[in-house]
Amino acid sequence: MPGKLKVKIVAGRHLPVMDRASDLTDAFVEVKFGNTTFKTDVYLKSLNPQWNSEWFKFEVDDEDLQDEPLQITVLDHDTYSANDAIGKVYIDIDPLLYSEAATVISGWFPIYDTIHGIRGEINVVVKVDLFNDLNRFRQSSCGVKFFCTTSIPKCYRAVIIHGFVEELVVNEDPEYQWIDRIRTPRASNEARQRLISLMSGELQRKIGLKVLEMRGNAVVGYLQCFDLEGESGLVVRAIGTACTLDKLSSPAAFLPACNSPSKEMKESPLVHPPSHGCRSTHNSPIHTATGSRLTQNFSVSVPTLIYTGMGSGSAGKEGGPFKALLRQQTQSALEQREFPFFTLTAFPPGFLVHVGGVVSARSVKLLDRIHNPDEPETRDAWWAEIRQEIKSHAKALGCHAVVGYSESTSICEEVCILSASGTAAVLNPRFLQDGTVEGCLEQRLEENLSTRCGFCHIPYDELNMPFPAHLTYCYNCRKQKVPDVLFTTIDLPTDATVIGKGCLIQARLCRLKKKAQAEANATAISNLLPFMEYEVHTQLMNKLKLKGMNALFGLRIQITVGENMLMGLASATGVYLAALPTPGGIQIAGKTPNDGSYEQHISHMQKKINDTIAKNKELYEINPPEISEEIIGSPIPEPRQRSRLLRSQSESSDEVTELDLSHGKKDAFVLEIDDTDAMEDVHSLLTDVPPPSGFYSCNTEIMPGINNWTSEIQMFTSVRVIRLSSLNLTNQALNKNFNDLCENLLKSLYFKLRSMIPCCLCHVNFTVSLPEDELIQVTVTAVAITFDKNQALQTTKTPVEKSLQRASTDNEELLQFPLELCSDSLHSHPFPPVKAVTVEKASPVGDGNFRNRSAPPCANSTVGVVKMTPLSFIPGAKITKYLGIINMFFIRETTSLREEGGVSGFLHAFIAEVFAMVRAHVAALGGNAVVSYIMKQCVFMENPNKNQAQCLINVSGDAVVFVRESDLEVVSSQQPTTNCQSSCTEGEVTT
């Protein structure tokens, strides 16, 4: 499909002074696409040039349109010396290649320089004309839509979910090329940014081709990551879920029927596939390694299958034949797919039948110099091994699919840890094939899905369980078995019944290791990983019991490797599921009962734990109804048969049975104190500081148990960097430093957001990295939403089934750093840390800075700063159009770190500039918001002796057009619905 790209350079403003004699600039612009370059005339002696150039036309193939970014370079003309660079703008053309996309990109773009940051703005107009090409051998994937959101987009309906798509591309990192020794830092950074843009476009095109081969038209849950492997190369990889989507075209889809996320999900459910089927007939092949590109290929795989109570309920005698038929149909549907993985974390009602629990795998790889970076088969084989292991774990749980699937890496010098995790599940087969379900099976399926507890029932056979577990009959339907604890990586299902509120639960762990090289280093890391996994899950289980809850959702575990340490951070949202049994207490057992002082200390800690559990139940309003064991029909097993998480198995079972393991009528969770580490774990349980009164936090999109949201919403990003002292560093001291770092970070957020009380921090996303020796960096992004504490809370339903009451008018970003600098936007001023954070209404940007062509003229409202949120929806608004994904990579370097305010000032300015550039690109597309925003990478490196620092940031999200429901209500009262519908979807407004 050949096409014509047309570019026009209109004007520039606020350019820097490049001529010291006149304090002005002689600016001109180079426009480059592929190997073709055009130049504008030189506009003499002006900081606000008006070029008004002619249309520069590039005749290219659509394959190039997808791969290549449009490069716009602004330079200062010098007569007797080389022209001085002012900055560059990279524009992704891919959003213009969709059938429903914008037809033009027009707006003011920040001119960015990797050394000096933003240096003015430039007004550019870009158009694309495509010619129809039916060549079936073409290598482009124009028309395939990409979505970062991990749920079905709000204004679409899924016809069929085809399955998993993945791809990776490898190239040599310009930072490690020989020419980098003689070129300037600016040239090196720009070469790296350009290469990553090229690789990102190529990767997206290749995944689009796979989707077309599967007869799909969209990729949902698209996750793209960059692996900086040093001398081994630069890897760009991506995963996603291929779908066939239909745009909702009914007028009701855009009218303010309800603004809750769950209503929007129910408006766009999965529908039965057509009889002819859009089934996948071709899957992406596994690339097998024909020859190793690595001189050393050391691999140790660390499987993790969370067995202890991390499953979900099983069929009793009544459900056995039904479960078997369901598994057979699901397996036949999934056998047609090479990878039964889904990156989605939220699903329409009826999609999930059963949840089996978390499955994960890790593998340690040894990197070496890559001689031929154009062959990615080696890394493809690595990831294929990981996925195959995950698949085998899911089958052991009686499941045939993995949902909420994600992949990550951690790299330090020549060692790379590959990690993958997801939730084993049984899915409704009619959404995965032609919709042909046998009559009796369909009836039983409907009966199972009609209950609000079906996803909790275990999918595996109770008589042939792959692990020991304590099962009881479901507390809701009382027909099938459920586990005592459930861990998942997905969001809370819309039809789940919860009691009380949820809360953020974190497990933090640090372990020192000796510095080593090559295979010795990889061996040391491989030996530590299983123990770290065990410790992290032990902490999660202990803290879950301490909160009085029985399930975790949104579980995300990171294992980060450094030169002399390993760090683990697990985050999840704890809830109390009504279908699962009430968790018992925590019983501490010691090994020296004859020591009176030690026994008194144990007794004191036991009392503190019991008091903490009682306070947490009161704080989170966990008051489940009392149900006798006779009604449940599951007796308490003998102590010998109990599944417990003990730190040591040295005691005989006879000694254990002498302990009082009961807590009321419920089983007690035993913690055995047998060494210093065990005592440290108990102290960490008791020293976790609860959030201040009026604050709640979770890492899912919506806090379970809170329904009465108000209009205030504010996104923020915070980065903390600390340098450890290498003197007498122990595991205990390292854990304390890491805990203090995370706790102080949360405390600073609570302090700055105290004016929003009562509020909840939703979608809290922690990322830990070890960029240098003895340097720890923690990055967190979240969104704060207020709620009305005076309204009555309904604790029997999930918040995603409730209505968010008012529109969000203030969604600004709060940047927080060690010096406590804060900013609502790029143009606002920092305020002292002693003052409360106030949410101020953003004023419209003047001089036509942002043009929102797709905003409905019927709304009669101006849109100021583009909204940014990590949520997949905007409270109080309807998303009417998705304009494409925003996937941007930035590098910032400085040789005057102290003069720019140190680490705090440097990071503050850089992240503010990233926000400004993201907003500018969205506004130029005609959008007014970014949803599903995520900062996937933030790598900071410094050399304090040379006053130098460098930071790399990768952000992504979905550019959208939204309409506030208050505006739609005004429109519906003033004119007919049909007129409002057409104007809301096609009108344009310039503000």
N, C-alpha and C positions, 0 to 999 in steps of 0.2 A: 504494500500500500504506500506508494510514494506520496510525499507531501511537500508543502511549501511553508517554510517558517519565515515570518515577517516581523521585524523588530524596528521600533522607532524610539530614538532617544529624544526626550522632550526638554528636560531642564535638570538643573542641579541646584542645591541650596546648602548653605552652611558649610561650604568647603573649607578646609584648613588653609592657613596662610603658607604658601610655598616660596614666595619671593620676599625676602626680608627687606629688600630695598623699597618696595611699594606696598608691602603688607597685603598683597593680592595674589591671585593665582591665574596662570594661563592654562586652563583646563581643556582637555579633549578626551574622547572616549573611544576605546577599542571594543568592538563587538565581535566575539569569536564563537563559532559553532563548528565543531569538527576541525577541519584543516583550513577553513575559510575565515578570513578576518576582514572586517570593515572598520573604517575610522571616520569620526566626525571632524568637522572643522575645529580649529583652535579658537576658543572664546577668550579673548585677551582681557586680562586685568579685571577679574570679577570673582567674587566668592559665591555668586548666585547666577551661574551662566544659563543662558537660554539658547540651546542648540537648535531645537525644532528640526531635527534632521529628516532626511528623506527616509522612506521605508527601505531597510536593508533586507534583502531577500536571499534565503538559503533554500536550495532545492535538494532535499535529502530523502532517504528512505525512512519509513516509520521505525525500523529497527534502530537507526541512529537517533531518532527522536526520543526513544525510550532510554537509550544508553547514555547519550551525551547531555551534559548540562549546558545551558547557555551561559557563557562567560562574558561579563561586562567589566572592563577594567578602566578606571578613571586615572589619568596621568596628568602631570604638569609638564608643559612643553618648555624645553630649554634649548636655546639656539646653539650654544657652544659646548654642551655636555649632554650626557645621557638624560633622557626624560626621567623624572622622578615619579615613582608610583605613589598614588594617593590611597587607593583601595580597590577592592573587587566586590562583585555581586555574582553569585551563582543562582540561576533560576532553573528549577526543574520543570520541564515541558510536559511531563507525563500527565498532570491533571487536565490538560487540554485535549487528551486523546480519548476520553470517554464520550459515549454518545449523550449522556445526560450532564456532562460537565460544562463548565463555563467556556465561552467561546473566545475570551480574551483575558489576558493578564495585564492589569493596568494599575499603577500606583507608585508610591514613593518607597524606594528600597534603601535601607541604610547601607552606606559604603563602608565595607569592613576591611580592616588591615590587621594582620595577625600580630603586629608589633604594637600598634597604637590604638587598636580598637575601632570603634565607629568614628568615621571622619566625614560627616555630612550625609546627604541623601541625594538620590537620583530618581527622576521620574521616567519610567520605561513603559512602553506599550508593546505587548507580544501577541501575535495571532498565529494560528496554524490552520492551513487548508489541507485536508486529506482527500485523496482520490481513492475510490473504491477499487480494491484489488482482491480477487477471488483465488489467487494462487495458493493452493494448499501446501506448498512447500515453503511458504514464507516463514521467516524466523522472528516475526514480531508477535506480540500478544496484546495489541491495542483492543480496548473494550473490556478487559478484565479489571474489575474494581477491587481495590485493596482497602481494608479496614483494620485499624489498630485495635478497635474495641473487641473484647473477648465475649461479646454476646451478639445476638442477631441485631443489626442496626435498627434503630427505632422506626424509621419510615420504610422498612423493607419487610418482606415475608420470605422465609426460606422454603423453597419448593422441595429441595433435597439437599442433604449434607453428604458430600461425596467421600471425604476422608482427608488424610494427612498429605501435605505437600512440603517438601524441603529441598534446599539447594545451598551450595556454597561455592564461592570462587576464591582463588588464591593468587597473590601477586607479590612481587618483591617490594618491601617497604622502602620508600625513597629516603627515609631517615637513615638507613644503613647502607646506602649506595656509596660507591667510592667518590662520586662527584659531590656528595654532601660535604666532603672535607674542604672543598674550595668554594662552594657557593654560600650565599648569605643565609642567615636564619629565616628571613622572610621568604626567599625562594624555596628553601627546603619545606617550610610549612605549607606554602601554596601548592607545591608539588604533591604533598601528602593529601591535602584537602581535595585537589582535583582528582587524584587517583581513587580516593574513597568514593567520590561522587560517581565516577565512571563505573566502579565495581558495584555500587548500590543500584544503579540503573540496569546494569547487565543482569544482576541477580533477580531483580524484580521482573524483568522481561522473561527470564528462563522459568521462573515459577509460574508466570502467567501462561506460558506455553503448556506447562503440565496441566494447568487448570482447564485449558481449552481441550486438551486431549481427553480429559475426564468429563468433557461436555458440561463444565461449569462456567460461571461467569463472574465469580467473585472469590476473594480470599478474606476470611474473617479471622480475627485473632492473629494478624500478621506481626511477627516479632523478628526484627532484624538486629543482629549484633556484630560488633567488630572485635576481632581477636588480634591484639598487637603482640606478635610472637618474636619481636626483635629481629635478629639476623635470619630466623627461620622463615619470615615472610609476614604478610598481612592477609588475614582471612576475614571475609565478609560472608556471613551465613544467615539464613532466615528459615523460619518454619511458619506454618499457617494451616488453616482448615479450608479446603475447597468446598464451595457451596454453589447452588443455583438459587439466586435471589430474584424476587419480583418486587417492583416498586408498588407501594400502596397508593392507589390512585383515588380511592373514595374520598368524598369531602369530609367524612367523619374522621379520617386519619389526621386532618390538620385542624380540626376544631377542638376547643378545650373541653373534651369530655372528662378527662381526669389527668392530673399531672404526676401521678405516682409512677415510679419505674415499673411496678408490677402490672399496672394497667397497660402501659405501653408494650410490655412483653406479651400480654394476652391479646393485644390488638394485632400482633405480628407473630402468630404461632407458626410452627411447622405445619404445612398442609400436606395432605396425602399426595404423593407423586402421581403424575399422570400415568395412565395405563401403559402407554408406550415406553415410559421409564426414561429417566436421565441417568441411568446407572453408569457407574464407572466401568469403562471397558479397557482402560489402559492406565496403568500406574507408573510412577517414575521408577526406573530401575535402580537397584542398589549398585553403586559403583564398587566393583571389587578391585582390590589392589593387584595389578599385574606385575608390579615391581616396586620395591620400597624406595622412596626418595630419601629416606633418612638413613644415615650411616649406622645409627643405633636406633632401635625401635623397642624400647622397654615398656612393657604394659603390665599393670596390675589392676584387676577389676575388683571393686569393692561393692558387692551387691547389698542392698538394704531392702528387706521386706518387713514392714512393720507388723509384726504378728500380734503383739500383746494387746488384745482388745481393740485393735484398730480395724475391725471389719464392720459389716453391718448385717443385720439379721438374716436368718436362714429359714427356709420353708420347713414347716412341721410336717406331720403326716399328711395333712390336707393339701399342702402346696407342693409336694414332691413331684408328681407327674406334670403339673403345670410348669414348675421350674425347669424340668428337663426339656419339655417342648420349647419353652421360651429360649433356653440356651442353644438348642439346636437351630432354631430359626435365626437367632442373633449371630451365631457362629457362621451359618451359611451366608448371611449378608455381609459379614466382615471378612470372610475368606477371599472375597473378590478384591479386597484392598490389601496392599502390601504391608501398610502400617496402620493398625487400628487405633490411631492416636487422634485426639481432638484438642486443639488449643483453646477451645471455648471453656469458660468458667461459669457462665450463666446460661440457663436453658429455659425454653418455654415449658409450661406444665405438661407432663406426660412423656417427656423425652427420656428422663432418667427413670429406670425401673428399680434398680438396686445399686447401692454403693458398697464396694468391698473394702475400701481403705486405701491408704497411701502406699504407693510402690515407688521405689527409687533405686538408682544405681550410680556408682561413681567409678571412674577409671583414671589411673595415673599414667600419663604418657611422657616419654622423654623425647624432646625436640632436638634436632640438629640442623645444620645448614641444609636448606632445600636447594637442590641443584636445578630443578626444573619446576618453577612455580606454576606453570600452566596445567599441571596434572593434579587435580584435587582428590584422586582416588584413595590416597592413604587416609586422609581425614574422613572421607566418606565411609571407609571401612571401619574407622574408629567409632563413628556415631551409629553405624549399623549394628555393631556389637552391643552398644549401650541399649539401643531400642529393642533388640532381640531379648536382652536380659529383662527389660521392663515388661515385655510381652509375656515372658515365661512366668514372672511373678504374678501378673494379672490372672493368668490361667490357673495358677495355684489357688487363687482366691475364688475360683469359679466364675470369673469375669472374662469377657471377650473384647473389651475396649478400655482405653485409658483416656479420661477427660481431665481438663485442667492441666494439660501437659506443657512442660517448659524445659528448656535446656540452657545451660550456662557453663562458662569456663572460668578458671582462675589460673593465671600464668605468672611464673616468676623465673626469669632467666630461661633455662632449657627445660623446665618442668611445667607440665600442663595438667590440671585436674579437670576432667570432663564430668559434668553432673547432669542428670536428668531425673525428673520426678513427675508424678501425676497421680490420679485417683483411679483405681480399678473400678469398673462399673459395668452394669448390664443395661443396655439401651433398648428402647422400644424398636423392634425390627421393622415396623412399617415405615419408619422415617429413614431407613437405610437402604431399602430396596423398593420394589415396585408397588409396595403397599398391599401385597397379597398375604393376608393372615388368615389361617384356618378359623372357621367359625367358633369352635369350642375354645380354642386358644384365645381368640379375640375377646370372647366373653369373660374368660378368667383374667385376661389382661386388664380389661376395663374394671373388673371388680378390684383388682389389686391397685390400679391407679386411682380409683375413687377414694381410697383412704389417704390421709395426709401423712402417713407414716411408712408408706411402701418403700421409699428409698432407704430407710434404716434397716430393713429386714436383710439378714445375711444371705448372700447369693450362693454360698458354698454349702455342701452337705454337712449337716451337724454330726453325722456318724463318722464321716471321713474328713475331719477338719485337718488342714495342713499345720496347725499349731494349737497348743492348749489355750482355751479361752473360757471365760465365765459367761454363759449365755442365759438369758431370761426371756420369758414371753414379753412381747411388746406391751408397753404400758398404755398404748392407745387402743389398738384393735384386739389385743390379747389372743391372737391366733398364731402368729409366727414369731420366731426367735430374733432377738436383737443382742448386740454385744453390750458390755458395760461402758465402753468408751469408743468414740468414733473420731478418727483423724481424716481430713480431706484437704485437697488443694483447691477446691472449687468454692464459689460463693454459696451462701445459704439458699437452698431452693425456695422458690416463691410459695410453695404449699406446705412448708415445714411449720410445725407448731412448736414455739419456744416459750419458755417461762422466764420472766424477768428480762434484764438487759444483758448485752454481751460486753466483752472487754478485750483489750489488747493483751496478749500473753507473749512474752519473749523469753528465749533461752539464750544465754551468752556463754561462750567458752573460749579460752585461749590456752594453747599448749606450746611450750618452747621446744625447739629442735636444734640439733647441732648443724652448723654450717657444713655443707658437703657439696660435692660436685657430681654431675652426671648420674650414673646408676646408683651410687650410694645415697644421693639425695632423694631420688625417686623411691628407693627402698624404705628410707626413713619415713617419708610421707605416707607411703602405703601402709606401713605398720601402725601409724597413728590414726589413720582415718576410721577404722572400725570402732575404736574406743571413743573417738570424738562423736561419731554417730550415736553410739549408745548413751554417752553422757548428755548429749543434746536432747534426746528423746526422754531420758530420765528426768531432766529438768522440766520439760514440757508436761510430762505426766504429773509430776509433783505440784507444779504451779496450777495446773488444771484442777487437781483435787483441792488445793488450797483455796481456789476461787469458788468451790462448791459447784462446779460445772462438769459436764460429761461429754462435750464434743468440741472439736476445733475445725474451723473453716478458714480457707485462704492460707493454708500452711505454706510457708516459703523458707527453705533452709539454704543458707549460704555457707560454703566452706572456702575460705580465702587463704592462699598460701603466700608466705613471705620468705625472706632469706633465712630468718632464724626463728620463725614462729608460724603456727597455724591458728586461724580464728574461725569460730563458728557462730553464726547468728541465725536463730529461728524466730519467725514472727507468725502469729496466727490470731484469729478472733475466737475466743472461747464463748460458748453458749450453753444453755441448759435445754436440751431437747426433751420434750415431754414424753417421747416414745421410749427413751432410754431409762434405765434404772437410776435411782438417786445415788450419787457417789457417796461412798463411805468416808470416814475420817482418815487421818494420817496417824499411824501408830509408830512411835520411835522405839527401837529395840537396841539395847546396849549389850556388850560382851563382858562387862565387869560389874555384875550386880552386887558383889561384896564390898565395893568401894562406896562408902556412904556419900561423900561429896560429889562423886561422879553421878551417882544415882539421883541425887538431889538436882544436879544440873540437867539431867535428862528429863526429870519430872517438870522442871521449870520450863524447858523448851516445849514439852508436850502441852503444857497449859497455854503457852503463847500461841501454839499452832491451833489449838481448839478455839481460842478466842478470836484468832484471825479468820478462821473459817466462818464463825458466827457473824463477825462484822461484815465479811464479804457477802454473805447471803442477804444480810439486811441492806447493804449498799446497792447490790444489783437486783434486789427485790425478787429473790429466788424463793418462792414459797410453793413447792409442788404439793399436790394433794397426797395425803397418806394412803397408801394401798397396801393391804396386808399381803404377806408372802403366799397365803393360801389362795388368794384370788389370782395372783400371778402364776402360781402353779410351778414355781421353780425353786426347789429347796436350796439352802446354802450348802455348797459342797463341803466335804471334809477339808480340814486345813492342809492335809497332805496334797490335795488335788487343786488347791487354789493356784491361780496364776499371779505371781507377785513379781515385782521388779526389785530385786535385791542387789546391793552392791557387792555382796560376797555370798557364796554358796558353801562356805566352810563349815557352818553349823549343820548338825544333823537335823533331820526332820522332826525327831522326837523333841529336841530342844525348842524348836520353833513352835510346836503345838502347845507348849507350856505357856506361851505368851497370850495375853488377852488381846485377841485380834478383832474384837467386836466393837462397833460404835453404834450403840442403839441396836437396831435390828439389821443394820447394814454391815457389809464387809468392810474391814479396815484395810487401808493401804499401808504396807509395812516399809519403813525406812530403817535399815540396819546401820548403826554407827560402829564401824570397825576400824577406821583409820582417819587420818587428818582430812583427806579429801571428802569423806562422808560428812564429817562435821562442818566442813566448809559449805557443802551443798545445803545443809539444813540452815545454816546462818544466812545463806543467800536467799533462801525462801522467806525468812523473816525480815530481812533488810530491804526487800523490794518496797519502794515507797509508793503507796497508792496515789492516784491523781488527786489534786485538790478538789474540794467540794464544788460541784457544778460542772466538772470536766469528765468526759468519757472519751475513749479512743478505741479504734478498731482498724484492721487493715483490709476490710472488705468495703464495698462501695457504700453500704448503708449500715448503720449500727442496729443490730437486732434488738428489738424491744423498745425503740424510741420511734414514735409515729408523728408527733406534733411538731414538725419542723416549721421554722419561720423563714423569713426572706434573706437573712444575712448569710453569706457564704464567702469564704476567703481562702484562696490557695496560697501556699507558702513553700519555700525551699530553704533548707538549712544545711550548712556544711561546717563540720568541725574537724580540725586537724591538730593532733598533739604529737609531740616527740617524746619518746620514752628515754629514760636514763638507763644506760647499759650496765650500771653498777649494781651488782647483787640482784639481778632480775630473776624472779622465781615465777612459777605458775600461779601461786596465790597472789603475788603482787600484780602480775599481768592481768589476771581476772578482775582484780579490784579496780585497776586503772580503766579497763574496758567497761566495766559496769558503771563506774563513775562518769565516764564519758557519755554513755547513752542516757543515764539518768539525768545528768546535768543538761543534756540537750533537750530532753522532754520538759524539764523544769523551766528552761528558758522559754520554750514555746507556750507553756501554761501561763507564765508571767506576762508575756507580750500579748496574749489573747485574753487576758482576764476581763477586759471590757465586754467581751462577747458572752460571758457566763449567763445562763447555762449553755454550753456548746459541746459538740462532739467532734473529735478529729477523725475523719473518715479517710479510707484508702491510704493509711500510713505506710509508706514504703521506705524501709531502711536498706542502705547499701554500704557494705564495709569493704575497704580496699587497703592494701599495704603497698603503697607505691614505692617506698624506699625502706631501707633498713631502719628499724626503730621508729617508723612513722606510721601512725594509724589515722585513717580518714573515714569519717562516717557522714554519709549524705542521706537526708530524709526529705521526702516530699509528701504533702498531705493537703487536705482541704478541711477547713473548719466550718461547720454548719451549726447554727443556733437552733434551739427548740424552746417551746413554751413550757416551763415547769409547772404552771398553774393548771394546765389542762390535764384531764384524767388520762392515764396511760393504759392502753389495752395490751396486756402481756401474753395473750394467747395466740396472737398472729404476728407474722413477720412484718417489719416496717416496710418491706417492698410491696406489701399489699395495701398500704395506707396511702393517703393523699398528702403530698407536699403542698402546704396551704397557699403560699404566696410565691410570686416570681422573684428570682434572684436579680437584684439590681447592682450589686457590688461584688464583683469577683476579681479582686486584684491580688497580686502576688506579694508576699511578705518574705523578704530575704533576710536571713539571720546568720550571723557568723560570730566567731569568738569575740570580736570587739562589739558585738550586739548592734551592728548597723542594720537599720530597717528601712525599707522603701516600699511604697505601694506601686510605683511604676518607675520607669527610667527617668522621668522628669521631676519626680518629687524628691524632697530633701530628707536626709536621715534625721530622726528625732532621738533625744536622749533615752537611754534604756530605763530610766526611772519613770517614764510616762507610759501610760497604757496605750495599747494599739487601738486606733480608731479606724473604722471603715468609712472612708470618705467616698462620696459619689464621684466617679471619674468624669471629668469635663471633656467634651468633645475636642479632639485635636484640630487645631486650626489649620488654615491654608490648604484644606483638602488633603490632609495627610493620609487619611484612610477613606477609601471609597467603598461603599457597600452597595454594589449594584443589585444584589439579589434580595435586599430587604424589601418587604412588601410596602408599597406606597399607601396601602389602606391602614397601616399601623400609625402613621403620622407621628413617628418618634425618631429621634436621632440616636445613633449608636456611636459611642465614644471609643474607648480602648477595646480592642478585641478581647473577649473573655477567654480565660484559660482555666481548665479544670481537669484533674485526673479521672473524674467520673465519666461514665459513658453517656450521661444525660445531663441536662441543665434543669434544675428544679424550677417549676413554674413556667416552663416553656416547651414548645414543640419543635423538634428538629425537622425541618422540611426538606433539607437537601444536604447530601454529603459531597464535598468538592474534591476529595482525594486526600491522601495521607501527606503529612509533613514529616520528612525524615532528614534531619540536618546534622552535620558534623562540623564542629568549630575547633580551631586551635588558637590559643592566645599565649604569647610569650613576652616576657619583659626582662630588661637588664637593669631596671631601676625599681626593684621590689620595695625597698624601704621608702622611696619617694612617693610611691603609689599607695601608701598606707599599710604596708606589710601584707601578710597573707590575707587578712580580713578585707582590706580595701581592694586588693587585686581580684579576689574571688567575687566580692560584691559587685564590682564594676563589670566583670566578665559575664556573670549570670544575668545581670540586668540587660546587658547588650544582647545576650541570647534571646531573652524574652522579647526585646524590641524587634529583632530580626524575624522571629517566628510570627509575631503579630503583623508585621509588614507584609510578609508573604501571604498570610491568610487574607488580609484585607485586599491585597491585589487580586486575589482570586474571586473576590466578591463575598467572602465569608465574614461572619461576625463572632466566631467562637472557635476554640480548639478543645475538643473533648478527648478523653482517653490519653491525656498528656502524660508522658513519662520521660524522666531523665535517665536513660539507660546506662550512660557512662559519664563519670566525672573523675578524671585521673589528674591528680595534682602532683607535680614534682618541683622541688626547689633546691637551690644551691645557695644557702645563706652566706657562705664565704665569698661568693662572687656576686651577691646581690641579684641573682637570677631566679626565675621561676617560669614554669610552663604548665598549662592546663589544657586538657582535651575534654570536650563535652559533646555528647550525642543525645539528641532529643527527638521525640516523635509524637505524633498525635493525628487526629482526624480533623480536618478543616470542615466546618459545617456552617449552615445558615439556620438560624433558629428564629422563631417568632414567639413573643411573650403571649401567654394566654390572656392576660389582661387586655392586650391590644386586640386579640381575636374576639374577645367578648364585646369590645366596643364596635368592632367591625360588624359582627353578626347582628348587633342591635340597630345598625345604621343602614345596612344594605342586605340584599338577599345572600343566602349562603353560597350560591353558585358563583356570584360575582366576586365575593371575597376569596373563594377558593382559587379562581383564576388569577386574581391580582396577587394573592399571597405567594403563588408559586412562580409567577413570571415577571412580576413587577421589579422595578429598579429604583433605588434612591441613592443619591450622592450626598454625603454629609461632610 
